[in-house]
Amino acid sequence: MTIEYHLYSSEGCHLCEQALDLFTQVTNQEVVKVIDIVDNELNEINLVELYGVHIPVLERLSDNTKLFWPFNIEQIKTFI
């Protein structure tokens, strides 16, 4: 299955866990990749600077549109 979304998160973030739980209630978890903003593999981008006070952030990779917390199941359904 292809990764279609990124969920920007950080270790121990309870809101990020809630966001992932909401997302998986709507669609398959295999289409989302959780990206830790502190320990990220996209080293050329400072994700802490971009998203530090906004996580969790859900990004649709097809057009790079982002959904910033707080969001609910209905907003996720509309987003995906």
Helices and strands as residue ranges (DSSP letters): E 5-9, H 14-26, G 29-31, E 32-36, H 47-51, E 57-60, E 65-68, H 73-79
